Amino acid sequence: MAPECLAVLTTPDTQSLVLPTDPAKTKGYTVLFTWNQPKSPGYMAVDIRVKAISTFAADRRLVLRLEPVEGGHSPPQSGMTLDIPISIDQGTKVATVSRLLPKWSTGNGYKIRLFDSNVEREDYSAEIGELLRRSFRSNLKALENENVIDWLIVCEADKRSQVDSFVDQLYPIRNSAVTGRAPQQNPSEVTRKVVSPDELPTDWRGYQAFDAVVFQQSQLRTFKAVRSRQYSALRKWLLCGGTIIVFDAESIASLAEDLDVTPTVSAANAWLVKNASDTVHANYRDALRQLEDAIREIKLEQKRQSANGFFRAYDGVAASLPPGMMSTKPAELQQRIDKMLLKRPDPSQTQRIWLTNVAAGQLIGIDQASDLSEHDLSVVARTFGFRQSPMLRRGVDPLLGDQRVRRWLIPGVAQPPVYTFMGLLTLFVVLVGPVAYRQTTKSGRGYLMFAIAPVLALVTTAMMLIYGVLADGFGTQTRVRQVTWVDGASGDAGERIRGTYFSGVRPVDGIAFAADDEVMVYPDLDDQSWETLNRRNDASMGRVVVTGGGQQFDKKFLPSRAQKQFVVHHPRLNLGRLRMIPRKSADKTPTASNEFDFDLRNVVMRDRKGVYWSIQEMSANQTDVTCDRATQNIASEMLGGLYNDHRPISSTREVNRRSYSSRTRDLISITNRRTGDPSRIVTDGVFEFWLQQNLQVSGELPKGYFIALADISADAIWVPEAQSVASVRFVFGTLP
C-alpha cells in the first residue's frame, strides 16, 4: 500500500485478505482488503487495493460492502451495513482506497460482498472478524480497553534500540500503578504497540483507539518535516482530545513550538503532576516499609521455631504479611530492598515532567536529563484519569446509551400536547352531555345518543391525532450544541457537536456528515439494560456510504416522529483567533481583534496577569475593539450566566432506575468507577467537562483564556434545510 494512502496502522491485529479467496475464480482483477479487526466501538480503518490482471479496459464502478453477520456484534442491533464505492478509470492497473468506517458496537463480524456495476460478484465474498458467543455478548470484558491505557510508541526502524529501555520499563506498569487498586482487583496491563513513523495513519480518527502517542523530541521534529500528512493527522487528534508524550524533551516551550501550539502550563496542570508524583512516592515508601516489616517479622518468627530449626509461619505473622511473602527468605527480601533503593524516585520529578493543554488534548514532556525511570512513567500514567477511556473522552456511549440523552432534546416535539388534548376532551364532554343529551331528550329522541356519542368520540380522537401530527409539523428540526476549543497560537481548533433531530417525515436522503467527522449515535436508554439488548435478535441499524467526500447515513437512522441524537467530533484548521492587544500605558485599556469569520457576543477574557476584560459584541474580523474591565465577582457571574442560560438539562424528569438485579444500565458510570478517579467524574466528555469546571464549578477562566458565544456554523446542521431550535455555540480557548 502506498504511504500516501495509508489508513490501517500495522499492528499484530492487522489482517489482510485477497479476494477471490480461490485464485481460480479471479475475473480480471483481485481485491486486497486490509484492516485491524477492531473489537471496540469507534472508527475502523480499511485499505482496499484493486489490481487488474492487465489493465482495466473501461471505467469501472465497484462497491465493497461490509454486512454485519449473526453473532458478530454486541448489542446485536447495533451493526450497520457499510458501503465503500471505488471508482476506477480506464487504463488503470492498480487502484487504492483508504477509508475509516463508523462502528457503534463491540465485535467485528462482517461479510464482505463486492458489486461491480450493481451486479454482485459472488466469488468475491468472504466472512471476516470473529463471532461472539452469546454468553459473551453482554460480558463487560469486551470493554477492557476503556480502563486500560493504550500507548502507541513511535520510533524509526533504525532507532528502535534507543527505545528498548523505555518499552521494557513501560510494559510492566499495571493499572494498579494508575488507580492505586490491588493488582488482583484490576490486573489489566497498560498495553503498548511499537510502530515506525511510516506506519502511522493520515486520518486523525486512526489514533482514537489509543490513549497516548509517544515520541522523542528529535524524532518529532523529523516527523513534522518529512511526513506532513501524518503530522497533520496527529495534531488534529491532539486538538480533539488526544495525548502526546515526548521524552528527552528540552522544554515545554520548545515542544509547543514544534507542534505550533500555545504552551499553557496552568496551576491545575502543575497540581496534577505534583499530586501524581506524591502518590507514586507514597506508594514507594509503603512498599519499602512492607518489605522491611516482612524481614523483621520473619526473623522474630524464626527465633520462636522448634529446636530442629524447621521454619514454619504461624497464623498471626502470616495474616500480617502479603500472600506468599512468609515463604520468602529474608535474604531474598533484602535483595528486593536493595534493588528498590537503587530505583528511588527522583525528588525533582515534578520539575522534569511538564503537562500542558492543547485545545481539548494534552501534551506531556519528560526532561530526559537522567535515565527514564519506572516512577516517571507511573507519574505520567496517573495524570490521565478519565482520559484513559475513549468513551469518557468523547462523552457518549453508542452501545447502550443512557437517560442523559434527554438533557438535549428539542423542546415541545414528539411529546403529547397535554393541555390541547385536555381542551378537546372537555369539548367532547360538553357536546355529549349538556348539548347533545339535552337537545335529544328535549325533542324526545334520546335514542339518537347511541349514534351521536360514538361519532363525537371518533371525531375527537381524529382531531387529537391530527393536531398531534400538525403541531410537530412535517419538516426537520434540530437542536445543536456546538463547543469549539481554539488554540490561540495556530488558530486551529477541536470541536464537539451534539445535535438532536426530529423529522415529521424522515428525509429521503438520510443524514450526511463530513468525511473527517467522528460520528457517534447517542441512544436513549428507554429502560433497557446491556443484558436485555444482547438477548435480542441481530438486526442492521441501516446503511452507510463512505466516500472520500463524506459519510451518508440512510433514512433508517432518522425515524419519523422521533428524536434522534448524534455526537460529532472534528478538527477545524485555520479557524481564527481572538487577539488581545496589551495596554500601551497604565491609563489605557487594552483592545481586542476578532480574527474569526463569524460574530462573537458575551466575550469574557482573562489576560496572563489574571485581569478580566469583557466585550458585549464583536463583528466578524472586527479589529481594535475597546475592552471593559471586569472584577472577579462580575466575571464569575458572567461566566456562570453563560453556562446556566444554555445548560444541558432534561426537559422531562429523569428517573433514577437503580437495578437490584445486577443488570448494567449505565456504561459511562461504570467506566468512571473503573478509572479510579473519584474526584473527576466525567459524563459528557472533555469539552463539556472544561465548561462545567470553569464556568459552573469554579466560576473563573485560566489565565490567558477567553470564552464567547456565537451562532452555530452552517456545517453543524447535517440535514439540509433543517430548522434550528434553541441552539448554542460556545467558542473558547487560549489568547495568542
Buried (B, 14 or more C-beta within 10 A) or exposed (E): BEEEBBBBBBBEBBEEBBBBEEEEEBEEBBBBBBBBBBBBBBBBBBBBBBBBEEEBEEEBEBBBBBBBBEBBBBBBBBBBBBBBBBEBEEEBEBBBBBBBBBBBBBBBBBBBBBBBEEEEBEBBBBEBBEBBEEEBBBBBEBBBBBBBBBBBBBBBEEEEEEBEEBBEBBBEBBBBBBBBBEEEEBEBEBBBBBBBBEBBBBBBBBBBBBBBBBBBBEBBBBBBEEBEBBBBBBBBBBBBBBBBBBBBBBEBEBBBBBBBBBBBBBEEBBEBBBBBBBBBBEBBEEBBEEBEBBBEBBEEBEEEEEEEEEEEBEEEBBEEBEEEBBEBEBEEBEEBBEEEEEEEBBEEBBEBBBBBBBBBBBBBBBBBEEEBBBBBBBBBBBBBBBBBBBBBBBBBBBBBBBBBBBBBBBEBBBBEBEEBBEEBEEBBEEBBEEBBBEBBEEEEEEEBBEEBBEEBEEEBEEBBEEBBEEBBBEBBBBBBBBBBBBBBBBBBBBBBBBBBBBBBEBBEEBBBBEBBBBBBBBBBBEEBBBBBBBEEEBEBBBBBBBBEEEBBBBBBBBEEBEBBBBBBBBBBEEBBBBBBEEEEEEEEEBBBBBBBEBBBEBBBBBBEEEBBBBBEEBEEEBEEBEBEEBEEEBBBEBBBEBBEEBEBEEEEEEEEEEEEEEEBBBBBBBBBEBBBBEEBBBBBBBBBBBBBBBBBEEBBBBBBBBBBBBBBBEEBBBBEEBBBBBBBBBBBBBBB
